[in-house]
Amino acid sequence: MPILNSFEEWKEHLGELLKQSKKEELERITTELGNYLQANEDPCNDQERLLTDLWKESSVEEQHMIAKFVVRLVK
């Protein structure tokens, strides 16, 4: 069962979190969310599949960078 129904809904949700959180806190939460999603959820669309594939192949340092990029994307 997907956490959010679409990539756009996911971006909007993270954007709302960004408004309520400090940037560093959101990057930490985004990294934790990426770990959870990669381990427990099946991608529902091409964008989620790409993020999942990138996450699986990335080092921890690279995952933190992906999280930072996602935070920038939803600003």
Contacts in CASP RR format, 6 or more apart in sequence:
PFRMAT RR
TARGET T0000
AUTHOR 0000-0000-0000
METHOD contacts of the structure
MODEL  1
MPILNSFEEWKEHLGELLKQSKKEELERITTELGNYLQANEDPCNDQERL
LTDLWKESSVEEQHMIAKFVVRLVK
2 41 0 8 1.000
2 42 0 8 1.000
2 44 0 8 1.000
3 10 0 8 1.000
3 37 0 8 1.000
3 41 0 8 1.000
4 10 0 8 1.000
4 13 0 8 1.000
5 44 0 8 1.000
6 44 0 8 1.000
6 45 0 8 1.000
7 45 0 8 1.000
7 47 0 8 1.000
7 48 0 8 1.000
10 48 0 8 1.000
11 73 0 8 1.000
11 74 0 8 1.000
12 74 0 8 1.000
14 26 0 8 1.000
14 30 0 8 1.000
14 70 0 8 1.000
14 71 0 8 1.000
14 74 0 8 1.000
15 74 0 8 1.000
15 75 0 8 1.000
17 26 0 8 1.000
17 29 0 8 1.000
18 26 0 8 1.000
18 71 0 8 1.000
18 74 0 8 1.000
18 75 0 8 1.000
21 29 0 8 1.000
23 71 0 8 1.000
26 71 0 8 1.000
27 64 0 8 1.000
27 67 0 8 1.000
27 68 0 8 1.000
27 71 0 8 1.000
28 67 0 8 1.000
30 67 0 8 1.000
30 70 0 8 1.000
30 71 0 8 1.000
31 63 0 8 1.000
31 64 0 8 1.000
31 67 0 8 1.000
34 51 0 8 1.000
34 55 0 8 1.000
34 63 0 8 1.000
34 67 0 8 1.000
35 55 0 8 1.000
35 63 0 8 1.000
37 48 0 8 1.000
37 52 0 8 1.000
37 55 0 8 1.000
38 52 0 8 1.000
38 55 0 8 1.000
38 56 0 8 1.000
43 49 0 8 1.000
43 51 0 8 1.000
43 52 0 8 1.000
51 66 0 8 1.000
51 70 0 8 1.000
54 66 0 8 1.000
55 63 0 8 1.000
55 66 0 8 1.000
58 65 0 8 1.000
58 66 0 8 1.000
END
